[in-house]
Amino acid sequence: MSDTNTFDATDLAEIERLTAKYPEKQAAVLPVLWYAQDKFGHTDPSVQKLVADTLNIPEAHIYGVVTFYTQFYEKPMGRHVLDVCTCLSCQVCGGYDILQYLEEKLEIKAGETTPDGEFSIQSVECLGACGYAPMLQVTNDKFVNHLTHKKIDKLIEALKAGKKPEFESNRMPQHENGSE
């Protein structure tokens, strides 16, 4: 763990802008942690301490937030983080099969990063898209829904080529026949 992470004057100005939106600094913990993760690529203990010191909030509170949300990375991660939902709806629809397929394809286990630093895989709890199971989220951004092995293959190749997944519009069953 390194203590070389710092916020410069530009960072501090942005953090001040973020905290000004809230009645107290503790309410700004999530946006400031997002900002820190975007800057450093993770929220390891040194980043947590930096955020706590910057906001003058106990480190234990910051730690509690970071460890509660799977979207915060407590260690350096790959360029593409594949959060595979393994909650009940996704399990029933093949979420563990998708997770195992990704592990075999990338030759790493959940919680690991490929040697080239391109991919990390995480098994996560509900991402709130149960109707589109099995699904995953790419680096806290786009959801990829109704996963199959073929769709995983296409996703990995696209990410390797520097292409982010497109937004997938999924109609609800009641809208399939055109009725609203």
QUINOR-V733391 format. One line per field, one symbol per residue. psi: psi as a letter, one per 20 degrees, with the letter a starting at -180 (. if undefined). Layout:
psi: ???
This chain:
psi: pqkipqpahgghgghggghiiqhqhhijgghhgggghhgiirlrhhhgggggghilqphhggggggigpiipoirprrhopooppkrgghghjjghgggggggggikrrpirqqhijgqqpqprapjklhijqqrrpolkdqqorlqrgghgggggggghjjpqqqpopoqqhiihjiq.
